Structures are given as structure tokens and as C-alpha cells.
Amino acid sequence: MGKDNEKLPLEGVRVLELGSLLAGPFSGRLLADFGAEVIKVESPDKADPMRGWGKDKNGTGLWWPIQSRNKKSITLNLRIEEGQHILKDMVKDADILIENFRPGTMEKWNLSYETLSGINPKLIMMRTSGFGQTGPYKHRAGFGSVGEAMGGLRNVTGYPDRAPTRIGISVGDTLAALFATIGCLVALHEREHSGKGQVVDTALYESVFSVMESLIPDYLLAGYVRERMGNILPGVAPSNIYYTKDETYIVIGGNADGVFRRLCEAMGQPELADDERFATHEARGKNMKMLDLMIEEWTKSVPAQEALALLEEKGVPSGLIYSAKDIVEDPHYKAREMIVSVEHPELGDFPMPGVVPKLSRTPGKVKYPGAEKLGKHNAEVYGELLGFSQEKIEELIEMRVI
């Protein structure tokens, strides 16, 4: 964690975050973690639904303080002309505008990139949507779940004898946010040379598809359609979960030749490393079921912690399958500052994930949780950034512009 007086690497970068829920706002969170001034814009009559997502404590949603941390919260009605004019004024001094509406929405509001870049040619617009800004599907609604399905992830997730399942988090939105943020940082760097902004167009389904490994050449060149295989990867062994004597599961990844040899030593069966059924990557893949049964026969004979100690001693990647309780109690998480606490005005000490990645010289920082009050920073942003008087702000409130 950076110290209070240390300059964060993205200080001086101003971001206007429009949109709601996950993908766009997650990009805003990532930029804010490293010091960008992120101004979160919500409609005065329709707050971001994320405010109510997740479990709640005393009526306060527990996801919002994480998703909107380090951001300033303002209200602005972009559906009316007065609100659109105010956003255009804000764009004059902005570096990045994030939006994740359905394509065509910004244009309908007279806020197209052509219009906004005419006001500020250096503006970078991050546009995240289900299917991108072009193509026959561009106007379709698309949540992360649809992106995961059409990107290929759902079809390979779960067990072969059951229907496709989801991963337990909104991974489609998160992947899109990560790719969008990479694109934004690339565009910021390029702007240093050209002096011009550009559009960063990120589609949820493409973000998922981009991490699908060799799915396409497997099909087009080898005639193989990857399907659901539970806890294994096709042709990669051993890499699975294994039941232990004390009735828990551990994960072991021993698929590289040298690692597999060390696994055999940990199991007290070094001869298996030279057995022709398991001696090579290809052989282990063909005999995966047999190999997994042999490994689990060993893990069932020892308690989980004893097995993990032996595997660690031999340098075999392995670990428990952590729950939230395990994470909170783990000393490595603590040493790496991966659970940090900030003061919440209603809930007090509020724990949340730390900043990733770790920068050695200019690390990011969690300064404060997401604003609990809609439009909490209206007076600050409109007064300081746009120079509005208190009377002007009150008039805008009365007109329901903010």
C-alpha cells in the first residue's frame, strides 16, 4: 500500500465514469486504485443498481463500497439537454470517458465520440458492451452471462453429464473490464505521441473468447470440440482435486515432467515417473483417469495438511480450496496486504480486496469506500470543476438535472 504522501501513478488523469453495474465501473475502479480522479456519474432518479447488490449489513449493500472505491459520486441526468450540456463542459478537462450502455445510447443523447472529441480531441472513450460497437449483433443487450455463453466459456464449464454451468463470479464482466483498461492505458500512452484520443471498443463476448486458449484450432485443425470435463483439462495430467484422509479436497498441479517426478517422490512412488504410462506429457494425458485414481489413493491415506507439507517440500504446486474463512485467516494474504480495511461512515471498519498488481515504486492505494450517498460529491465537483455557485447547484437540483 502506498503511503498517504506518495504520488500515485495515475494522478492527474481525470475519468468520467458513466454506465452502471459491472464492466464499465470495474474499469473505473482499476484506474482509481492507481490514482486517477474517477467521477462516477449516476442519474438523480435512477441510481446504479450495484448499490443494492451483494449481501447487506444494516441495509447497506456490501459490493458497492468495493466497486466504487476511490471514486467521487455525482448525479447528472443525461437524458435531458441540460444534463448533456453539463457533461460536455466536463469533457473539456477530462482524459477518459467510460460508458457501458447499449451501443447507440450515447449517440441518442447527442454524446457521440465525434461530438465529444470535437470538444476535446484528446478524449479517450472506453466503450464496453455485449457485442461491440459494430457488427450485426451490436444493438443486442448483453450481460456478462451472455458473453460467457457466446464466448465459449459456459460450454466447457461443469461436468460432461450435466448442463453447462457458470463460474461463481461475474467473470465475463471482469474480463471485459480488464481488457478495456489495458486498451485505455495503451491509448493513453499512444496519445503522448499523437496528441489525440480514440475509442477503446471492448465486447464482453470477445473478452471471454480471447482467453479460450486453443479452442478454435482444436476444432478447425484437429476436429476436436472441447467440452465440459469437470475439474480436469483435456490432455493435461495430473491436474485435479483429490480427496484426503480428513475428508477435504486439495488441488495438485503436477503435469510438467520435472514436477511430476517430484510428485511421485512425495507420494513415495518414485518409480511412477519412469513408468511408460506416465513418463511423458502425452502418456499422462492418455492415462489421466488411471493416474488420478493412483494419486487419490495416496491422498486418502494422509491428512490434507500432511500431504500439502510433503508436496511443498518437493516443490509440487498444491493447495487447499479456500473459502472466504480460509482467505481471511491466511498469513500470506495478510503479508501481501490483499485484504485491506478502510473506514465506512455507516459500517465502520470495512474489509475489501487490496490492489492488484503490486508496483514496487508507485503502488496503488485504497483511500476510501464507494460513496454511500448518491451525489455525495456534487457540490465539490460542480463547484470546483465547473465553477457553479451554490445557487446554480440548487437550481439544477430543483430542475432535476442533478
Backbone torsions as a table, in degrees:
resi	resn	phi	psi	omega
1	MET	NA	134.7	178.0
2	GLY	-71.9	150.6	176.9
3	LYS	-76.3	159.3	-174.5
4	ASP	-58.3	-32.9	-175.5
5	ASN	-94.1	2.8	179.8
6	GLU	-85.2	139.4	178.8
7	LYS	-78.4	130.8	178.7
8	LEU	-84.3	151.8	-169.2
9	PRO	-65.1	-25.0	-179.1
10	LEU	-105.4	14.5	175.5
11	GLU	-59.6	139.4	-177.3
12	GLY	95.2	-9.8	176.5
13	VAL	-94.7	123.0	-178.8
14	ARG	-105.1	130.5	-175.9
15	VAL	-123.2	130.9	170.4
16	LEU	-102.0	117.0	-177.0
17	GLU	-104.9	109.6	173.8
18	LEU	-101.1	176.9	178.2
19	GLY	88.5	-173.9	-174.0
20	SER	-153.1	178.9	179.1
21	LEU	60.0	-118.0	-158.0
22	LEU	-108.2	-65.5	-164.4
23	ALA	-60.7	-55.5	179.9
24	GLY	-61.9	-52.3	179.1
25	PRO	-60.8	-29.5	176.8
26	PHE	-66.9	-37.5	174.2
27	SER	-61.1	-42.1	177.7
28	GLY	-60.7	-40.0	177.8
29	ARG	-61.3	-44.2	-178.5
30	LEU	-61.9	-43.0	179.4
31	LEU	-67.5	-40.0	-179.8
32	ALA	-65.3	-35.6	179.0
33	ASP	-57.6	-28.5	-178.3
34	PHE	-106.5	20.8	166.4
35	GLY	104.4	-4.2	177.2
36	ALA	-64.6	144.4	173.8
37	GLU	-82.6	103.7	-177.3
38	VAL	-103.2	119.9	179.6
39	ILE	-104.8	107.0	-178.0
40	LYS	-81.8	121.3	-176.8
41	VAL	-105.3	123.0	175.2
42	GLU	-124.4	153.0	176.6
43	SER	-70.9	139.9	-178.9
44	PRO	-63.7	-23.3	-178.6
45	ASP	-109.0	4.9	-177.7
46	LYS	-154.2	88.8	-177.4
47	ALA	-69.3	160.9	174.5
48	ASP	-57.3	122.9	179.3
49	PRO	-56.7	-22.0	-179.9
50	MET	-58.7	-23.5	178.5
51	ARG	-56.8	-26.4	-177.9
52	GLY	-108.0	7.3	-176.2
53	TRP	-84.4	159.8	179.7
54	GLY	81.0	178.8	173.4
55	LYS	-65.0	161.7	178.1
56	ASP	-124.8	156.1	177.3
57	LYS	-129.2	116.7	-177.5
58	ASN	54.2	37.5	177.7
59	GLY	83.8	0.1	179.9
60	THR	-102.8	124.4	177.8
61	GLY	-64.8	141.1	-173.3
62	LEU	-95.7	-0.7	178.0
63	TRP	-92.4	-40.9	-176.4
64	TRP	-54.1	-45.8	-178.5
65	PRO	-58.9	-25.4	177.7
66	ILE	-83.0	-51.3	-175.6
67	GLN	-61.7	-32.3	-175.9
68	SER	-111.5	22.1	180.0
69	ARG	-65.2	150.9	176.9
70	ASN	65.2	10.9	-178.2
71	LYS	-107.2	153.6	170.5
72	LYS	-93.5	141.9	-176.0
73	SER	-111.1	122.5	174.8
74	ILE	-131.0	161.6	174.4
75	THR	-112.4	144.6	178.8
76	LEU	-163.1	127.3	-179.9
77	ASN	-88.3	103.7	-177.4
78	LEU	-83.7	-4.3	-179.8
79	ARG	-83.2	-9.6	-179.8
80	ILE	-118.2	156.6	-172.0
81	GLU	-60.6	-39.9	-178.6
82	GLU	-61.4	-41.2	178.3
83	GLY	-66.5	-37.9	178.4
84	GLN	-63.9	-39.9	178.1
85	HIS	-62.8	-40.0	-179.6
86	ILE	-66.4	-41.9	178.4
87	LEU	-61.6	-40.4	178.8
88	LYS	-62.1	-35.8	175.7
89	ASP	-64.9	-38.8	-179.6
90	MET	-69.5	-32.9	-179.1
91	VAL	-63.3	-27.2	-178.3
92	LYS	-54.9	-35.1	-176.6
93	ASP	-115.1	22.9	180.0
94	ALA	-103.4	151.6	174.7
95	ASP	-97.8	-36.8	-173.4
96	ILE	-137.2	140.2	169.5
97	LEU	-123.0	124.7	179.4
98	ILE	-103.8	129.4	173.1
99	GLU	-142.7	143.5	177.1
100	ASN	-134.7	41.3	173.9
101	PHE	-80.7	169.8	173.1
102	ARG	-64.8	136.7	-179.4
103	PRO	-50.8	136.3	-177.6
104	GLY	103.1	-19.1	-178.1
105	THR	-66.3	-47.7	179.7
106	MET	-62.2	-39.1	178.0
107	GLU	-64.2	-40.1	178.8
108	LYS	-61.8	-30.4	179.8
109	TRP	-90.6	11.9	-178.2
110	ASN	61.7	33.3	-178.1
111	LEU	-125.1	37.4	178.5
112	SER	-64.4	163.7	177.8
113	TYR	-64.2	-36.1	178.1
114	GLU	-58.8	-42.6	179.2
115	THR	-67.3	-49.1	-175.3
116	LEU	-70.2	-37.1	178.6
117	SER	-71.7	-22.2	172.4
118	GLY	-66.7	-30.3	176.2
119	ILE	-79.4	-41.6	-178.0
120	ASN	-139.4	95.0	-177.3
121	PRO	-61.9	-16.1	-179.8
122	LYS	-88.0	-3.3	-174.9
123	LEU	-67.0	134.1	172.0
124	ILE	-105.3	124.6	179.4
125	MET	-108.1	116.6	176.0
126	MET	-90.6	113.8	-177.3
127	ARG	-115.7	111.2	-178.5
128	THR	-115.3	127.3	-178.1
129	SER	-149.1	174.8	-177.9
130	GLY	-61.7	-42.2	-171.5
131	PHE	-130.1	9.5	178.2
132	GLY	90.3	174.7	-174.3
133	GLN	-86.9	-6.4	-180.0
134	THR	-131.9	172.5	175.9
135	GLY	95.2	164.1	-175.0
136	PRO	-66.0	-19.6	-178.6
137	TYR	-99.2	5.9	-168.1
138	LYS	-59.0	-30.2	-176.4
139	HIS	-89.2	-1.5	178.5
140	ARG	-70.7	143.8	169.5
141	ALA	-69.0	142.7	-177.5
142	GLY	-152.1	102.4	173.7
143	PHE	-84.3	173.1	-179.7
144	GLY	-58.2	-35.3	-179.5
145	SER	-61.5	-39.3	178.7
146	VAL	-70.0	-39.7	176.8
147	GLY	-61.5	-39.1	178.2
148	GLU	-65.8	-38.0	-179.3
149	ALA	-70.3	-50.1	-175.3
150	MET	-80.1	-16.7	175.9
151	GLY	-82.3	-7.4	175.9
152	GLY	103.5	-9.2	-173.0
153	LEU	-71.6	-44.0	-175.8
154	ARG	-61.9	-34.4	-176.6
155	ASN	-67.5	-20.9	-179.6
156	VAL	-108.5	10.2	-176.4
157	THR	-110.2	121.0	-178.8
158	GLY	121.1	-160.0	-177.3
159	TYR	-109.6	148.9	-172.9
160	PRO	-63.0	-23.8	-177.9
161	ASP	-95.6	11.7	-178.8
162	ARG	-133.8	167.8	179.6
163	ALA	-66.8	155.5	175.9
164	PRO	-55.3	146.6	-178.9
165	THR	-125.7	173.0	177.7
166	ARG	-104.1	159.6	167.7
167	ILE	-76.8	152.2	-170.4
168	GLY	-75.2	9.4	174.7
169	ILE	-133.1	171.2	-179.0
170	SER	-84.1	66.8	-170.8
171	VAL	-68.1	-30.4	178.6
172	GLY	-62.1	-45.4	177.8
173	ASP	-64.7	-42.0	-177.5
174	THR	-65.8	-42.5	177.3
175	LEU	-61.9	-42.3	178.2
176	ALA	-61.4	-41.5	179.3
177	ALA	-63.7	-40.5	179.5
178	LEU	-64.5	-46.4	178.4
179	PHE	-64.7	-39.6	178.5
180	ALA	-63.3	-39.6	-179.9
181	THR	-68.5	-39.7	174.7
182	ILE	-59.0	-47.0	178.9
183	GLY	-60.5	-38.7	178.6
184	CYS	-64.1	-44.2	-179.3
185	LEU	-67.8	-35.1	174.6
186	VAL	-62.6	-44.9	-179.5
187	ALA	-65.4	-37.2	176.2
188	LEU	-61.7	-43.2	179.3
189	HIS	-65.6	-44.1	-179.7
190	GLU	-63.4	-33.8	180.0
191	ARG	-62.6	-26.7	177.3
192	GLU	-60.9	-28.5	-178.5
193	HIS	-94.8	-40.9	-174.4
194	SER	-93.5	-25.0	-175.0
195	GLY	76.9	8.3	-175.6
196	LYS	-122.1	146.5	173.1
197	GLY	-85.8	-176.7	177.6
198	GLN	-165.4	175.1	178.2
199	VAL	-93.3	133.7	172.0
200	VAL	-104.6	105.7	-172.7
201	ASP	-101.4	110.4	-177.5
202	THR	-122.3	126.9	177.5
203	ALA	-105.6	140.6	-179.4
204	LEU	-61.9	-46.5	-176.4
205	TYR	-64.4	-34.7	179.6
206	GLU	-70.8	-34.3	178.9
207	SER	-65.0	-40.8	176.1
208	VAL	-67.6	-47.6	-178.7
209	PHE	-58.0	-33.3	-177.2
210	SER	-64.4	-21.2	-179.2
211	VAL	-104.7	15.3	-175.2
212	MET	-87.3	20.4	170.0
213	GLU	55.0	-128.9	-173.7
214	SER	-97.7	27.7	-176.8
215	LEU	-52.6	-45.7	-174.1
216	ILE	-76.5	-51.0	176.3
217	PRO	-64.1	-28.5	173.8
218	ASP	-56.0	-40.3	-178.0
219	TYR	-81.0	-51.2	-173.2
220	LEU	-74.3	-32.0	-176.0
221	LEU	-103.1	-26.1	-177.4
222	ALA	-117.6	-3.8	177.8
223	GLY	69.0	24.6	-176.4
224	TYR	-113.1	126.2	175.3
225	VAL	-100.8	113.8	-179.4
226	ARG	-68.1	133.0	-177.2
227	GLU	-122.7	-177.1	178.1
228	ARG	-70.2	133.0	-178.1
229	MET	-135.6	20.7	177.2
230	GLY	68.9	-125.4	-174.4
231	ASN	-92.8	6.5	-177.6
232	ILE	-109.1	165.9	169.6
233	LEU	-113.1	137.5	-176.2
234	PRO	-59.4	124.4	176.1
235	GLY	78.1	3.6	-177.6
236	VAL	-114.8	111.7	-176.2
237	ALA	-150.5	145.8	-3.6
238	PRO	-85.1	137.3	174.4
239	SER	-156.2	94.1	-170.2
240	ASN	-160.7	-179.5	170.9
241	ILE	-105.0	148.3	-173.6
242	TYR	-136.5	137.2	-177.5
243	TYR	-80.1	140.5	-176.6
244	THR	-113.1	173.2	-175.9
245	LYS	-60.7	-35.2	-179.4
246	ASP	-92.5	27.2	169.9
247	GLU	61.1	47.4	172.0
248	THR	-136.0	172.1	179.7
249	TYR	-110.8	143.0	169.6
250	ILE	-124.8	153.5	176.8
251	VAL	-103.6	137.2	178.6
252	ILE	-130.1	129.9	173.5
253	GLY	-117.9	100.7	-176.5
254	GLY	-127.0	37.2	-170.2
255	ASN	-82.0	-23.5	176.8
256	ALA	-72.9	148.6	-173.6
257	ASP	-55.9	-49.1	-178.0
258	GLY	-65.9	-39.3	179.5
259	VAL	-66.8	-39.4	179.6
260	PHE	-63.0	-39.3	178.0
261	ARG	-60.6	-41.7	179.3
262	ARG	-69.0	-33.3	175.4
263	LEU	-62.6	-43.8	179.2
264	CYS	-60.8	-38.2	177.5
265	GLU	-65.6	-41.8	179.4
266	ALA	-63.3	-34.5	179.5
267	MET	-77.6	-9.0	-176.3
268	GLY	77.0	21.4	179.8
269	GLN	-131.8	61.4	-175.6
270	PRO	-60.2	-22.7	-177.7
271	GLU	-66.5	-22.5	-179.3
272	LEU	-63.5	-27.8	-178.4
273	ALA	-65.3	-24.4	-180.0
274	ASP	-104.9	0.4	176.8
275	ASP	-67.7	128.7	-175.1
276	GLU	-59.9	-21.3	178.3
277	ARG	-72.9	-19.7	-173.5
278	PHE	-132.8	1.4	-169.2
279	ALA	-71.4	-22.4	-179.0
280	THR	-124.8	163.9	178.7
281	HIS	-58.1	-45.2	-178.7
282	GLU	-64.2	-42.0	-179.4
283	ALA	-65.2	-41.7	179.2
284	ARG	-63.8	-38.2	178.0
285	GLY	-62.5	-40.6	-179.7
286	LYS	-69.4	-32.0	-176.0
287	ASN	-109.7	32.9	-174.9
288	MET	-56.7	-49.3	-176.3
289	LYS	-61.0	-44.9	179.0
290	MET	-61.9	-43.4	-178.5
291	LEU	-65.5	-42.7	180.0
292	ASP	-62.9	-38.6	177.6
293	LEU	-63.2	-39.6	-179.8
294	MET	-67.7	-40.6	179.0
295	ILE	-66.3	-42.9	-179.2
296	GLU	-68.9	-27.8	174.0
297	GLU	-61.2	-36.9	177.0
298	TRP	-72.6	-47.8	-176.2
299	THR	-63.4	-30.6	178.6
300	LYS	-69.1	-13.8	-177.9
301	SER	-92.7	-6.6	-177.9
302	VAL	-135.5	150.1	174.7
303	PRO	-65.3	156.8	-175.1
304	ALA	-55.9	-48.5	-175.8
305	GLN	-66.5	-34.5	177.0
306	GLU	-67.2	-42.7	177.4
307	ALA	-61.9	-44.9	-178.9
308	LEU	-64.8	-36.2	178.1
309	ALA	-64.7	-42.2	178.1
310	LEU	-65.1	-41.2	-179.8
311	LEU	-67.8	-40.0	178.1
312	GLU	-63.5	-42.1	179.9
313	GLU	-59.2	-35.0	-178.7
314	LYS	-91.6	-1.2	178.5
315	GLY	74.5	35.6	179.2
316	VAL	-101.8	121.8	178.6
317	PRO	-57.3	125.2	-175.9
318	SER	-164.6	162.9	178.3
319	GLY	178.2	166.7	172.9
320	LEU	-74.5	161.0	173.9
321	ILE	-93.7	102.3	-168.1
322	TYR	-75.0	139.9	164.8
323	SER	-96.9	176.1	176.4
324	ALA	-57.2	-38.5	179.4
325	LYS	-61.6	-43.6	179.5
326	ASP	-62.9	-41.6	-179.6
327	ILE	-61.7	-47.5	-177.3
328	VAL	-61.7	-33.4	-176.0
329	GLU	-90.7	-4.8	-173.2
330	ASP	-79.7	128.2	-177.6
331	PRO	-68.3	-27.0	-179.4
332	HIS	-70.2	-41.4	174.5
333	TYR	-56.4	-42.5	-178.8
334	LYS	-66.2	-45.4	-177.9
335	ALA	-63.2	-32.5	-179.0
336	ARG	-90.4	5.4	-179.7
337	GLU	53.7	44.6	-179.1
338	MET	-90.5	-7.1	167.0
339	ILE	-124.6	112.4	-179.1
340	VAL	-114.3	157.2	179.8
341	SER	-122.9	137.4	175.0
342	VAL	-129.6	160.0	-177.0
343	GLU	-80.8	123.2	175.5
344	HIS	-103.2	133.0	-174.4
345	PRO	-62.8	-22.1	-179.3
346	GLU	-109.2	-29.8	-174.0
347	LEU	-108.9	-2.5	-179.9
348	GLY	75.5	-134.7	-178.1
349	ASP	-65.8	117.5	-174.4
350	PHE	-117.1	115.1	-179.7
351	PRO	-85.6	144.2	178.1
352	MET	-158.2	167.0	179.0
353	PRO	-62.3	143.4	177.2
354	GLY	-75.0	-173.1	-174.9
355	VAL	-87.3	136.1	175.7
356	VAL	-128.8	136.5	-1.5
357	PRO	-83.6	176.3	178.2
358	LYS	-90.8	119.2	174.2
359	LEU	-96.4	134.1	-172.8
360	SER	-70.5	-34.4	-173.7
361	ARG	-108.4	-35.2	-178.9
362	THR	-129.5	68.4	-177.0
363	PRO	-67.7	156.6	175.1
364	GLY	-74.8	177.3	-175.1
365	LYS	-154.5	140.7	170.0
366	VAL	-95.1	110.9	-176.1
367	LYS	-90.2	-43.1	-177.5
368	TYR	-158.9	158.4	-179.1
369	PRO	-77.4	170.8	177.0
370	GLY	-57.3	142.4	-176.3
371	ALA	-60.2	125.5	-178.0
372	GLU	-74.6	-21.8	-177.2
373	LYS	-106.9	128.1	177.4
374	LEU	-60.9	126.4	179.7
375	GLY	73.3	26.6	-176.2
376	LYS	-57.2	-32.9	-174.7
377	HIS	-105.1	19.3	-179.6
378	ASN	-55.1	-51.3	-176.4
379	ALA	-62.2	-42.0	-179.1
380	GLU	-65.1	-49.9	-175.5
381	VAL	-70.3	-49.8	-177.4
382	TYR	-71.0	-33.6	179.4
383	GLY	-73.2	-45.5	-175.1
384	GLU	-86.8	-42.2	-176.3
385	LEU	-76.2	-44.9	-176.5
386	LEU	-104.5	-7.7	176.4
387	GLY	73.3	24.3	178.8
388	PHE	-71.3	140.6	174.2
389	SER	-76.8	165.5	177.4
390	GLN	-61.6	-36.4	178.6
391	GLU	-63.9	-41.0	178.8
392	LYS	-64.1	-42.9	179.5
393	ILE	-62.6	-43.4	179.5
394	GLU	-65.0	-36.2	177.9
395	GLU	-65.3	-40.8	178.3
396	LEU	-65.1	-37.0	177.1
397	ILE	-63.9	-44.0	-179.7
398	GLU	-63.8	-34.7	178.6
399	MET	-80.5	-3.5	-179.0
400	ARG	63.2	30.0	173.0
401	VAL	-80.9	-38.8	176.0
402	ILE	-126.6	NA	NA
